[in-house]
């Protein structure tokens, strides 16, 4: 690799020729501020906060270039902290603030806002520039995502993430000049466009222009209602991120403290979605075997990720028959809670409130899907994100770091390592292979770490030789994460280029560990750590530490089948734990609603 020599703030350094000045400075331990920059995703020099002063072999560059896009050159002399640079950066940030909603104390991102942090670092105390502000628009019609133009700084990070990472592209710059804003086409609501509510735009946003729709107050209301029996379930990936809300390093497993906090918040029972992840494997694995043996629709594709389901319903309805009919672990848990558990506990299901804590913003929309109920009883009543749980714990005045480790309650709280790894891309596939291999061989296999389906490659493929109907059969599988990679796999299947028996797809890059509801990791921090890998590793370590690592070994799941469901894919299982999906039409709005909206705009 060719390297170049340059000087930054008097420090001579040698870096690869492909580096930008920003990365070169970072490697030398010199911090250049950024706002619009998101490595490998958004490198567009829009904010002009990373400007530097440069001369090359004694010849000064006329303007202050943006270091995030300026490639290093031999003999380059860079200065990042001259008066000219400091004044320019401060002025650029003040201009951003002049058109920004600065009600920071009541903002959801207070404390995690990258703009706020930058203002503190720059010592900005007053805004010299006062003038007109863009029109305020707050779109909170979807169950999952709120878009607030008063907070938007036009950095483009969400646009690049949606367009280039997920390759969905429902957000872009609209209008011109001062009136420019980031929005869906034709000013549609996020509710009416092909958004899958993955929340990757929220993860990318440095401010609160995009945020989850919060339901914290609804949870407090039911906890305070003596007539309600409030139960909480926590998803596998939540435990690998929640600690970040309280200062723990990214990827710290805080399962025990999380359970202790939930009990102190006032929930009547604290259970674990890992339990229903194990249950999902029993149902999904059996469904896969039935399809393979009986000539069912293949490849079968997982249905755990609601963002992926919505992506399929909108963009690939021809694959709807390929989807597993299994509900997600979130929904399975709610259905079992309000039937099996309600009977055992002697509680009227109508009095039970099921609260889920998920790494995912799309889970909020899934919980509100009309089909997600049994006999008129909703599976899940309220879905919170990891960040919302962190806020609740703080509101409850609980000192999280001093909590003891506690265990989830019995009946729906036990889980295996297979259930824990659901949160990482490839985890559902690995959990399924562990159980299906044991069932088909009739053995308790010891080699159960399927490394080939782990990791962050966009698409992973594998084949496993399994005895099916007395014959050694090659079972071909694939794993994709992120909707862009999902599309690649589906197109390959459509064209006949690839043939698989089983495909795992997660809407979010990295899987649930990098869901749109996880703790915020700043662009600057992402230069040093990979939150996807760090959080996934926490789940794999949890898996290794558990005495049971296969879903069919979970004693509470075994008991559920013995006492209630009888067997996987039974008639009762299908009633409670399975569903169907259908094609979704987007850009469809009520005509009267649209006329009213346009009339208000004209006024």
C-alpha positions as CSV (number, residue, x, y, z in Angstrom):
1,X,0.0,0.0,0.0
2,X,1.4,3.3,-1.1
3,X,1.9,5.8,1.8
4,X,2.5,9.6,2.0
5,X,4.2,11.9,4.5
6,X,2.4,15.0,5.8
7,X,2.4,17.3,8.8
8,X,-0.5,18.0,11.0
9,X,-0.1,20.7,13.7
10,X,3.6,20.2,13.5
11,X,3.5,16.5,13.9
12,X,5.0,14.5,11.1
13,X,3.0,11.4,10.1
14,X,3.0,8.7,7.5
15,X,-0.4,7.3,6.4
16,X,-1.9,5.3,3.4
17,X,-2.4,7.4,0.3
18,X,-6.1,6.6,0.3
19,X,-6.7,8.4,3.7
20,X,-8.5,11.6,4.1
21,X,-7.0,14.4,6.2
22,X,-9.7,13.6,8.8
23,X,-8.7,10.0,9.1
24,X,-5.0,10.9,9.1
25,X,-5.5,13.3,12.0
26,X,-7.6,10.7,13.9
27,X,-4.7,8.2,13.6
28,X,-2.3,10.8,14.9
29,X,-4.5,11.5,17.9
30,X,-5.8,14.9,16.7
31,X,-9.5,15.4,16.9
32,X,-11.2,17.4,14.1
33,X,-14.9,18.1,14.8
34,X,-17.5,16.7,12.4
35,X,-21.3,16.8,12.2
36,X,-22.5,15.5,8.8
37,X,-19.7,12.9,8.6
38,X,-20.6,9.2,9.0
39,X,-17.7,7.0,7.9
40,X,-18.3,5.0,4.7
41,X,-21.9,6.2,4.7
42,X,-22.1,10.0,4.5
43,X,-18.8,11.8,3.5
44,X,-20.2,14.8,1.7
45,X,-18.7,17.9,3.5
46,X,-22.1,19.5,3.9
47,X,-21.7,21.0,7.4
48,X,-18.3,22.6,6.9
49,X,-17.5,21.9,10.5
50,X,-14.3,19.8,9.8
51,X,-12.5,22.6,7.9
52,X,-8.7,22.9,8.2
53,X,-6.0,25.2,6.9
54,X,-3.7,23.6,4.4
55,X,-0.6,24.3,2.3
56,X,1.1,21.8,0.0
57,X,4.9,22.2,-0.3
58,X,4.5,25.8,0.8
59,X,1.7,26.7,-1.5
60,X,-1.5,27.5,0.6
61,X,-4.9,26.3,-0.5
62,X,-7.1,29.4,-1.1
63,X,-10.1,28.3,1.0
64,X,-10.5,26.2,4.1
65,X,-11.2,22.7,2.7
66,X,-13.3,20.1,4.5
67,X,-11.0,17.4,5.9
68,X,-13.6,14.6,5.6
69,X,-13.2,14.6,1.8
70,X,-9.7,16.0,1.4
71,X,-7.3,13.2,0.4
72,X,-3.8,13.4,1.9
73,X,-0.9,14.4,-0.4
74,X,2.9,14.2,-0.1
75,X,4.2,17.3,1.5
76,X,0.9,18.5,2.8
77,X,1.0,20.7,5.9
78,X,-2.3,20.8,7.8
79,X,-3.3,23.1,10.7
80,X,-6.5,22.3,12.6
81,X,-6.5,24.9,15.4
82,X,-5.5,28.2,14.0
83,X,-7.6,31.3,14.7
84,X,-8.9,31.3,11.2
85,X,-10.0,27.6,11.5
86,X,-11.5,28.0,15.0
87,X,-13.5,31.1,13.9
88,X,-14.8,29.4,10.8
89,X,-15.9,26.3,12.6
90,X,-17.6,28.4,15.3
91,X,-19.4,30.5,12.7
92,X,-20.6,27.5,10.7
93,X,-22.1,25.9,13.8
94,X,-23.7,29.2,14.9
95,X,-25.3,29.5,11.5
96,X,-26.7,25.9,11.9
97,X,-28.0,26.9,15.3
98,X,-29.7,30.1,13.9
99,X,-32.2,27.9,12.1
100,X,-32.5,25.1,14.7
101,X,-35.0,24.4,17.5
102,X,-32.8,25.1,20.5
103,X,-35.2,23.8,23.2
104,X,-32.5,21.4,24.3
105,X,-33.6,20.7,27.9
106,X,-36.9,19.2,26.6
107,X,-35.3,17.4,23.6
108,X,-35.3,13.6,23.5
109,X,-31.6,13.7,22.5
110,X,-30.5,16.0,25.4
111,X,-27.2,14.5,26.5
112,X,-26.7,12.3,23.4
113,X,-27.0,15.1,20.7
114,X,-23.9,15.5,18.6
115,X,-24.7,19.1,17.9
116,X,-25.2,19.9,21.5
117,X,-21.9,18.2,22.4
118,X,-20.1,20.2,19.7
119,X,-21.5,23.4,21.0
120,X,-20.2,22.7,24.4
121,X,-16.7,21.8,23.0
122,X,-16.6,25.0,21.0
123,X,-17.8,27.2,23.9
124,X,-20.8,28.6,22.1
125,X,-22.7,30.8,24.5
126,X,-24.6,33.2,22.2
127,X,-26.0,33.0,18.7
128,X,-25.1,36.2,16.8
129,X,-27.2,35.3,13.8
130,X,-31.0,35.8,14.2
131,X,-33.4,35.4,11.3
132,X,-36.3,33.5,9.8
133,X,-36.7,29.8,10.6
134,X,-37.9,27.0,8.3
135,X,-41.5,25.9,8.5
136,X,-42.1,23.6,11.4
137,X,-43.5,20.1,10.5
138,X,-43.8,17.2,12.9
139,X,-44.9,13.9,11.3
140,X,-45.9,11.5,14.0
141,X,-48.6,9.5,12.2
142,X,-46.7,6.2,12.1
143,X,-46.5,4.0,15.1
144,X,-42.7,3.9,14.9
145,X,-40.9,7.1,13.8
146,X,-41.4,10.8,14.3
147,X,-39.9,13.3,11.8
148,X,-39.3,16.8,13.1
149,X,-38.1,19.5,10.7
150,X,-37.4,22.0,13.5
151,X,-34.5,19.8,14.6
152,X,-33.1,18.9,11.2
153,X,-29.7,20.3,10.3
154,X,-29.7,19.0,6.7
155,X,-26.6,16.9,7.3
156,X,-27.8,14.1,5.0
157,X,-26.8,11.2,7.2
158,X,-30.3,9.7,7.2
159,X,-30.7,10.2,3.4
160,X,-27.4,8.4,2.7
161,X,-28.3,5.6,5.2
162,X,-31.7,5.0,3.7
163,X,-30.6,5.3,0.1
164,X,-27.1,3.7,0.2
165,X,-27.1,1.3,3.1
166,X,-30.7,0.0,3.1
167,X,-31.3,1.0,-0.6
168,X,-34.9,1.9,0.1
169,X,-34.6,5.7,-0.4
170,X,-37.8,7.0,1.1
171,X,-35.9,10.1,2.5
172,X,-34.3,12.8,0.4
173,X,-33.7,16.5,0.1
174,X,-36.9,18.3,-1.1
175,X,-37.6,21.9,-2.1
176,X,-34.9,24.4,-2.7
177,X,-32.7,27.0,-1.0
178,X,-33.8,28.1,2.5
179,X,-36.9,25.9,2.3
180,X,-34.9,22.7,1.8
181,X,-35.9,19.9,4.1
182,X,-35.4,16.2,4.4
183,X,-38.7,14.3,3.8
184,X,-40.4,11.6,1.8
185,X,-41.5,12.4,-1.7
186,X,-44.4,14.8,-2.2
187,X,-44.5,15.6,1.5
188,X,-46.1,12.2,2.3
189,X,-46.1,11.0,5.9
190,X,-43.7,8.3,6.9
191,X,-46.9,6.3,7.5
192,X,-47.8,6.2,3.8
193,X,-44.5,5.5,2.1
194,X,-42.5,2.3,1.6
195,X,-40.6,2.9,4.9
196,X,-40.0,-0.4,6.8
197,X,-39.5,1.5,10.1
198,X,-36.1,-0.1,10.6
199,X,-35.0,3.1,12.4
200,X,-31.5,3.1,10.8
201,X,-32.2,6.8,9.9
202,X,-32.7,7.4,13.7
203,X,-29.3,5.7,14.4
204,X,-27.7,7.9,11.8
205,X,-29.3,11.2,12.9
206,X,-26.9,13.3,15.0
207,X,-29.8,15.3,16.5
208,X,-33.6,14.6,17.1
209,X,-34.9,15.3,13.7
210,X,-35.7,11.6,13.5
211,X,-36.7,9.7,16.6
212,X,-38.9,6.9,17.9
213,X,-42.5,7.5,18.8
214,X,-42.4,7.1,22.5
215,X,-44.9,5.3,24.7
216,X,-43.2,5.7,28.1
217,X,-46.2,7.5,29.6
218,X,-48.5,4.8,28.5
219,X,-46.4,2.2,30.4
220,X,-46.3,4.3,33.6
221,X,-50.1,4.7,33.3
222,X,-50.8,0.9,33.3
223,X,-48.2,0.3,36.0
224,X,-50.0,2.8,38.2
225,X,-53.4,1.2,37.4
226,X,-54.2,-1.4,40.2
227,X,-56.7,-3.2,37.9
228,X,-53.9,-4.0,35.4
229,X,-51.5,-6.9,35.6
230,X,-48.4,-5.6,33.8
231,X,-45.9,-8.0,32.4
232,X,-42.7,-7.1,30.5
233,X,-40.6,-9.1,28.1
234,X,-37.1,-8.1,27.0
235,X,-35.5,-9.0,23.6
236,X,-32.1,-10.7,23.3
237,X,-30.3,-7.7,21.9
238,X,-31.5,-5.2,24.5
239,X,-29.2,-6.7,27.2
240,X,-26.2,-6.0,24.9
241,X,-27.0,-2.3,24.6
242,X,-28.9,-1.0,27.6
243,X,-25.8,-0.6,29.7
244,X,-24.6,2.1,27.3
245,X,-27.4,4.3,28.6
246,X,-25.6,4.3,32.0
247,X,-22.0,4.6,30.9
248,X,-21.1,1.0,30.3
249,X,-18.9,0.2,27.3
250,X,-20.6,-0.7,24.1
251,X,-21.5,-4.4,24.0
252,X,-21.6,-5.0,27.8
253,X,-24.1,-7.8,28.8
254,X,-26.2,-6.4,31.7
255,X,-28.9,-9.0,31.8
256,X,-29.0,-9.3,35.6
257,X,-29.1,-5.5,36.3
258,X,-31.8,-5.1,33.6
259,X,-34.0,-7.6,35.3
260,X,-33.5,-6.0,38.7
261,X,-34.3,-2.6,37.3
262,X,-37.6,-3.8,35.6
263,X,-38.7,-5.4,38.9
264,X,-38.1,-2.1,40.7
265,X,-40.0,-0.1,38.1
266,X,-43.2,-1.9,39.2
267,X,-43.9,-4.6,36.6
268,X,-45.8,-7.5,38.1
269,X,-43.7,-10.1,36.2
270,X,-40.4,-9.8,34.4
271,X,-40.0,-12.4,31.7
272,X,-37.7,-12.8,28.7
273,X,-38.3,-12.8,25.0
274,X,-35.4,-15.3,24.8
275,X,-38.0,-17.8,26.0
276,X,-40.2,-17.2,23.0
277,X,-37.1,-17.1,20.7
278,X,-36.7,-20.8,21.8
279,X,-40.4,-21.3,21.2
280,X,-40.0,-19.8,17.7
281,X,-37.3,-22.3,16.8
282,X,-39.5,-25.2,17.8
283,X,-42.3,-23.9,15.6
284,X,-40.1,-22.6,12.7
285,X,-37.8,-25.7,12.7
286,X,-40.8,-28.0,12.5
287,X,-42.4,-25.9,9.7
288,X,-39.1,-26.1,7.8
289,X,-38.9,-29.9,8.1
290,X,-42.5,-30.3,7.0
291,X,-41.9,-28.2,4.0
292,X,-38.8,-30.1,3.0
293,X,-40.4,-33.5,3.5
294,X,-43.8,-32.7,2.0
295,X,-42.9,-30.6,-1.0
296,X,-43.8,-27.3,0.6
297,X,-42.9,-23.8,-0.6
298,X,-39.1,-23.3,-0.6
299,X,-37.0,-21.6,0.3
300,X,-38.6,-20.9,3.6
301,X,-37.7,-17.4,4.9
302,X,-37.7,-16.4,8.5
303,X,-40.4,-14.0,9.8
304,X,-38.8,-12.7,13.0
305,X,-38.0,-9.2,11.7
306,X,-41.0,-6.9,11.2
307,X,-39.0,-4.5,9.0
308,X,-38.1,-7.4,6.7
309,X,-41.7,-8.5,6.6
310,X,-42.9,-5.1,5.6
311,X,-40.1,-4.9,3.0
312,X,-41.3,-8.2,1.5
313,X,-45.0,-7.1,1.6
314,X,-44.2,-3.9,-0.3
315,X,-41.4,-4.9,-2.6
316,X,-41.5,-8.7,-3.1
317,X,-45.1,-9.9,-2.6
318,X,-44.3,-12.9,-4.8
319,X,-42.2,-14.2,-1.9
320,X,-45.1,-14.0,0.7
321,X,-45.8,-17.7,0.4
322,X,-42.1,-18.4,1.2
323,X,-42.3,-16.6,4.6
324,X,-42.6,-18.8,7.6
325,X,-46.0,-18.5,9.1
326,X,-44.5,-18.1,12.6
327,X,-45.1,-14.9,14.4
328,X,-42.1,-13.1,15.8
329,X,-40.8,-14.0,19.3
330,X,-42.4,-10.7,20.5
331,X,-45.8,-11.7,19.3
332,X,-45.5,-15.3,20.3
333,X,-44.7,-14.3,23.8
334,X,-47.8,-12.1,24.1
335,X,-50.1,-14.8,22.7
336,X,-48.7,-17.4,25.2
337,X,-48.8,-14.9,28.1
338,X,-52.5,-14.2,27.6
339,X,-53.5,-17.8,27.2
340,X,-51.3,-20.4,28.8
341,X,-49.9,-18.1,31.5
342,X,-53.2,-16.4,32.2
343,X,-54.8,-19.8,32.8
344,X,-52.0,-21.0,35.1
345,X,-52.0,-17.7,37.1
346,X,-55.8,-17.4,37.1
347,X,-55.9,-14.0,35.6
348,X,-58.4,-12.6,33.1
349,X,-56.4,-12.0,29.9
350,X,-58.3,-8.7,29.5
351,X,-56.5,-7.4,32.6
352,X,-53.1,-8.4,31.4
353,X,-50.9,-5.7,29.7
354,X,-48.0,-7.0,27.7
355,X,-45.1,-4.6,27.4
356,X,-42.2,-5.5,25.2
357,X,-38.7,-3.9,25.3
358,X,-37.1,-4.2,21.8
359,X,-34.0,-3.0,20.0
360,X,-36.3,-2.2,17.1
361,X,-38.6,0.7,16.1
362,X,-40.4,-1.5,13.7
363,X,-41.7,-3.7,16.5
364,X,-44.0,-0.8,17.5
365,X,-45.7,-1.1,14.2
366,X,-45.8,-4.9,14.3
367,X,-47.5,-4.8,17.7
368,X,-50.2,-2.6,16.1
369,X,-50.8,-4.8,13.1
370,X,-54.5,-5.8,13.0
371,X,-53.8,-9.6,12.7
372,X,-51.6,-9.7,15.8
373,X,-54.3,-10.8,18.2
374,X,-56.1,-14.0,19.3
375,X,-59.9,-13.9,19.9
376,X,-59.9,-10.1,20.1
377,X,-57.1,-10.0,22.6
378,X,-54.0,-8.2,21.4
379,X,-50.7,-10.1,21.7
380,X,-48.6,-7.1,22.7
381,X,-50.0,-3.9,24.0
382,X,-47.0,-1.5,24.2
383,X,-43.6,-1.8,22.6
384,X,-40.6,0.3,23.9
385,X,-37.1,0.6,22.6
386,X,-33.9,0.1,24.5
387,X,-33.5,3.8,24.7
388,X,-37.0,4.3,26.2
389,X,-36.3,1.7,28.9
390,X,-33.1,3.6,29.7
391,X,-35.2,6.7,30.1
392,X,-37.8,4.9,32.3
393,X,-35.1,3.6,34.6
394,X,-33.8,7.2,35.0
395,X,-37.3,8.5,35.6
396,X,-37.7,5.9,38.2
397,X,-34.6,7.3,40.0
398,X,-33.0,3.9,40.0
399,X,-29.2,3.8,40.3
400,X,-28.6,1.2,37.6
401,X,-24.9,0.7,38.3
402,X,-25.5,-0.4,41.9
403,X,-28.2,-2.9,41.2
404,X,-27.6,-6.6,42.0
405,X,-28.0,-9.2,39.2
406,X,-31.4,-10.9,39.3
407,X,-33.1,-13.6,37.2
408,X,-36.3,-13.4,35.2
409,X,-39.4,-14.9,36.7
410,X,-40.4,-18.5,36.1
411,X,-42.8,-20.0,33.6
412,X,-41.8,-17.7,30.7
413,X,-38.4,-16.6,31.8
414,X,-36.0,-19.5,31.1
415,X,-34.0,-19.5,27.9
416,X,-31.2,-21.3,26.1
417,X,-28.1,-19.9,24.4
418,X,-29.8,-20.4,21.1
419,X,-32.5,-18.0,22.1
420,X,-29.9,-15.4,23.2
421,X,-28.1,-15.3,19.9
422,X,-31.3,-14.3,18.0
423,X,-30.2,-10.8,18.3
424,X,-27.2,-11.1,16.0
425,X,-27.3,-11.7,12.2
426,X,-27.1,-15.4,11.6
427,X,-28.4,-16.2,15.2
428,X,-31.8,-17.4,14.1
429,X,-30.2,-19.7,11.5
430,X,-27.7,-21.1,14.0
431,X,-30.4,-21.7,16.6
432,X,-32.5,-23.5,14.0
433,X,-29.7,-25.7,12.8
434,X,-28.8,-26.7,16.3
435,X,-32.3,-28.0,16.9
436,X,-33.1,-29.4,13.4
437,X,-29.8,-31.3,13.4
438,X,-30.5,-32.9,16.7
439,X,-34.1,-33.9,15.7
440,X,-33.0,-35.4,12.4
441,X,-30.0,-37.3,13.7
442,X,-31.6,-38.3,17.0
443,X,-28.5,-37.3,18.7
444,X,-27.4,-34.6,21.2
445,X,-24.7,-33.1,18.9
446,X,-21.8,-31.4,20.6
447,X,-20.4,-29.4,17.6
448,X,-23.0,-26.6,17.6
449,X,-21.1,-23.4,16.8
450,X,-22.0,-22.7,13.2
451,X,-19.3,-20.1,12.6
452,X,-20.0,-20.0,8.9
453,X,-23.3,-18.1,9.5
454,X,-21.7,-15.6,11.9
455,X,-20.1,-12.3,11.1
456,X,-21.0,-9.2,9.2
457,X,-20.6,-10.2,5.6
458,X,-23.8,-8.9,3.9
459,X,-24.8,-12.3,2.6
460,X,-23.5,-15.6,4.1
461,X,-24.1,-19.0,2.6
462,X,-23.7,-22.5,4.0
463,X,-24.8,-26.1,3.4
464,X,-25.4,-28.8,6.0
465,X,-25.7,-32.5,5.3
466,X,-28.7,-33.8,7.3
467,X,-30.5,-37.2,7.2
468,X,-34.0,-36.5,5.8
469,X,-36.4,-39.5,5.2
470,X,-33.4,-41.9,5.4
471,X,-31.3,-40.0,2.9
472,X,-28.3,-37.8,3.4
473,X,-29.5,-34.5,2.1
474,X,-27.6,-31.3,1.5
475,X,-29.6,-28.4,3.1
476,X,-28.6,-25.1,1.6
477,X,-29.0,-22.0,3.7
478,X,-28.4,-18.3,3.4
479,X,-28.3,-15.3,5.8
480,X,-28.8,-11.7,4.8
481,X,-28.9,-8.6,7.0
482,X,-30.0,-5.1,5.8
483,X,-32.7,-4.7,3.2
484,X,-30.2,-4.1,0.5
485,X,-28.7,-7.5,1.0
486,X,-32.2,-9.0,1.3
487,X,-32.9,-7.7,-2.1
488,X,-29.8,-9.3,-3.5
489,X,-30.7,-12.7,-2.2
490,X,-34.3,-12.5,-3.4
491,X,-33.2,-11.4,-6.9
492,X,-30.7,-14.3,-7.0
493,X,-33.5,-16.7,-6.1
494,X,-35.9,-15.2,-8.6
495,X,-33.4,-15.4,-11.4
496,X,-32.6,-19.1,-10.6
497,X,-29.0,-18.2,-9.9
498,X,-29.3,-19.5,-6.3
499,X,-31.3,-22.3,-4.7
500,X,-31.8,-22.5,-1.0
501,X,-33.9,-24.4,1.5
502,X,-33.9,-21.9,4.3
503,X,-33.0,-18.1,4.4
504,X,-32.7,-15.9,7.4
505,X,-33.3,-12.2,6.7
506,X,-33.0,-9.3,9.2
507,X,-33.9,-5.8,8.1
508,X,-31.2,-4.0,10.1
509,X,-27.5,-4.2,9.3
510,X,-25.9,-6.5,11.8
511,X,-29.3,-7.8,12.9
512,X,-31.2,-6.7,16.0
513,X,-28.0,-5.7,17.9
514,X,-28.0,-2.6,15.6
515,X,-31.7,-2.1,15.6
516,X,-33.2,1.4,15.3
517,X,-34.1,1.4,19.0
518,X,-30.7,0.7,20.4
519,X,-28.5,3.2,22.3
520,X,-27.1,6.0,20.2
521,X,-23.4,5.6,19.2
522,X,-21.9,8.9,17.8
523,X,-20.2,9.1,14.5
524,X,-17.0,9.9,16.3
525,X,-17.2,6.8,18.5
526,X,-17.9,4.6,15.5
527,X,-14.4,5.4,14.2
528,X,-13.0,3.4,17.2
529,X,-15.7,0.7,17.8
530,X,-18.1,-1.3,15.8
531,X,-21.3,-1.5,17.8
532,X,-22.7,-4.3,15.6
533,X,-19.7,-6.6,16.4
534,X,-19.3,-5.6,20.0
535,X,-23.0,-6.2,20.8
536,X,-23.1,-9.5,18.9
537,X,-20.0,-10.7,20.7
538,X,-21.8,-10.1,24.0
539,X,-24.6,-12.4,22.9
540,X,-22.2,-15.1,21.7
541,X,-20.4,-14.9,25.1
542,X,-23.8,-15.2,26.9
543,X,-24.6,-18.3,24.7
544,X,-21.3,-20.0,25.7
545,X,-21.9,-19.3,29.4
546,X,-25.3,-20.9,29.6
547,X,-25.8,-24.6,30.6
548,X,-28.4,-25.1,27.9
549,X,-27.6,-24.0,24.3
550,X,-30.4,-25.6,22.3
551,X,-34.0,-24.3,22.1
552,X,-35.6,-27.8,22.4
553,X,-33.7,-28.3,25.7
554,X,-35.4,-25.3,27.4
555,X,-37.4,-27.0,30.2
556,X,-40.1,-24.3,30.2
557,X,-40.7,-24.7,26.5
558,X,-40.9,-28.5,26.9
559,X,-43.4,-28.0,29.7
560,X,-45.5,-25.6,27.6
561,X,-45.8,-28.3,24.9
562,X,-46.6,-31.1,27.4
563,X,-49.2,-29.1,29.3
564,X,-50.8,-26.9,26.6
565,X,-49.7,-26.9,23.0
566,X,-49.1,-30.7,22.8
567,X,-46.6,-30.5,19.8
568,X,-45.0,-27.9,17.5
569,X,-47.3,-26.9,14.6
570,X,-50.4,-28.3,16.4
571,X,-53.8,-26.8,15.8
572,X,-53.5,-24.7,18.9
573,X,-50.0,-23.6,18.0
574,X,-51.3,-22.4,14.6
575,X,-54.1,-20.5,16.3
576,X,-51.8,-18.7,18.8
577,X,-48.4,-18.6,17.2
578,X,-48.8,-18.4,13.4
579,X,-50.2,-15.8,11.0
580,X,-50.3,-14.7,7.4
581,X,-49.0,-11.7,5.5
582,X,-50.3,-9.8,2.5
583,X,-49.2,-7.3,-0.1
584,X,-49.1,-3.7,1.1
585,X,-49.9,-0.8,-1.2
586,X,-48.0,2.4,-0.4
587,X,-48.6,6.1,-1.3
588,X,-52.3,5.4,-0.6
589,X,-53.9,8.0,1.6
590,X,-57.5,8.9,2.3
591,X,-58.6,11.4,-0.3
592,X,-60.5,13.6,2.2
593,X,-57.4,13.6,4.5
594,X,-55.3,14.7,1.6
595,X,-57.7,17.5,0.6
596,X,-57.8,18.8,4.2
597,X,-54.0,18.8,4.3
598,X,-53.7,20.7,1.1
599,X,-56.4,23.2,2.2
600,X,-54.5,23.8,5.5
601,X,-51.3,24.4,3.5
602,X,-53.1,26.9,1.2
603,X,-54.4,28.8,4.2
